[in-house]
Amino acid sequence: MEFSRSGRLRGSGRRWVAGGTLTAAGAVVWAVLTRGESRQTAFICLGMAALAVLAGFRSLRKARLPFRLRIDEYGVTLHDTRLDWGQIEGVGLRYGPADADSAPPAPELVVYPAAGVVLTGTPRRYVAGRTAYLLIDGAEVDQGLGALIDALKRYAGPRFEGAPRQYRPAAAPGAPGPLVPGFGPVSDAAGPFGPVDAGPAVAGRTFAPRRTAGGPLLAALAGCALGAFATYRMISGGPLSGAQQALVLGPLFAVGGLYGSFWLFRRWLRPLRLRIGPDGIAMRDFAATELVFGWNRIAAVTVGPRPSGTGGRPWLLVWPVPGESFPLPRTDVVDGHETYALVELRRLRDPADVEPVTRHFAGRRYAEPL
């Protein structure tokens, strides 16, 4: 399948040039009609408009450069060379960091060549001790990022990296697992493996929270009742003096206890729950909607420290199949891969059982360090 980038680059360049030109014209008129600080602000806008025009011309120039990207059963073909799949150690989509309140930027497609293979005229970088060549920015693909991912799934197979390179797929008992970068459906990693009677029940395992909201809910109800009683005494008991002046806090306790009771009641009705079974992983935080992640959407899963956390406490970590998006805040980017931390194990009962249960049902999707 052929991929191009000139269409999006030309469209982006024209928008930058047009927007910058209009802004520059408005800034010139503004500078002519004003004086003092307003004119300085107009000059600043004029400078920013000039930068926008330069960015647009840069995109237009990039669109005119020779470019070709073809992915098929033979390998990856560029405008000046071709790499057979035997010359490729792995290909991957590398995500960059993003703010917590913004969507992650489009990933870059990089190729990791086999030992001794060198590409000329292609941007090169070093990633975690490996040589990588940048093929295309995902935001520039005219055919869309989804089409690029589908082609990589179809033709790259296990060379399409679905999880960080520092992990390897778990091996079935008695059979050595191949050290390939692909996980999950990218490499047809079906689970569970091994005899069923050696692991959890076929139906799966549900983990309950270590602590529930029952105790805090009773305390909030008691505080609400105490505040209501103090409010009644304050209203009907006449003037207050001495220690009785503390009754003026009654309305505050009543309102706070009432709000806390409603909040804790929802948490009590819908407690934290983690379910791991043959269909995938289901996760529900306190008073939240239950999220279900089928194994066909999970490239890899492991139990280990949260990448961006401190203290080294174990979490249940998952990496989605390339192209999948989980309705969760992305916790970190590990080796260019989006990483999601589902739950900290110490919040659950029987936390020591999470790892063997996950390993059993995840099969070769379970990620183990190299």
Beta strands, then each sheet from edge to edge (+ up, - down):
strand 1: 2-3
strand 2: 69-72
strand 3: 75-78
strand 4: 82-84
strand 5: 88-94
strand 6: 108-113
strand 7: 124-127
strand 8: 130-137
strand 9: 167-169
strand 10: 205-207
strand 11: 273-277
strand 12: 280-284
strand 13: 291-294
strand 14: 298-305
strand 15: 314-320
strand 16: 332-334
strand 17: 337-344
strand 18: 367-369
sheet 1: 1+ 2- 3+ 4-
sheet 2: 5+ 6- 8+ 7-
sheet 3: 9+ 18-
sheet 4: 10+ 11- 12+ 13-
sheet 5: 14+ 15- 17+ 16-
end
